[in-house]
């Protein structure tokens, strides 16, 4: 167990979770994708949400983010029921959602992207965000659309830091990235957790995200099929049973 995992375990029962889903059912129009999902994300935890394509992982993140309609159940952030709130209202309460595909303004420079997120914060806040990703420091005046996929992901992560979130949800953080950049991204996620931020992470590299996770859930056809320790899920036969060889 890593130091982060030990720390998260020690505080998990000490306070209300940052995010709690209670019997959540959600989907698109008449189609229900999530069937009674319950999960929690404590402060300072890295919670892995895994499952095959089509299991409902992105639907869950979008529902928490206010982008999909909640059909029934409760979504609580810091003890408040936010299920009826608009997406921007959830952001104001400390939610940061980084969707698959690098959520940056491609026509703006790196600096302009960061300033948008920083709002009225001083310039030192931007400096601190860039320090987390040194490869961005020399590209502040470069348009985001000309960055590599990995650099765009770093920019999205840096923006998350500027928002001072209580909860960060990341959908496919490492998709299409070189291994060295994947390591940098996961190190950044760990650093956020060490600051007390709660993280809910969906990623195709299940074994990699389980190495930093403090808790794991597996979705199967819109239902929770596994709720437990990452180390247990990493065991070969159990991993194959829930996740498969991919």
Buried (B, 14 or more C-beta within 10 A) or exposed (E): EBEBBEBBBEBBEEEEBBBBBBEBBBBEEEEBBBBBBBBBBBBBBBBBBBBBEEBBBBBBBBBBBBBBEBBEBBBBBBEEEBBEBEEEEBBEBBBBBBBBBBBBBEEBBBBBBBBEBBEEBEEEBBEEBBEBBEBBEEBBEBBBEEBBBBBBBBBBBBBBBBBBBBBBBBBBBBBBBEEEBBEBBBEBBBBBBBEEBBBBBBBBBBEBBBBBBBBBBBBBEBBBBBEEBBEEBBEEEBBEEBBEEE
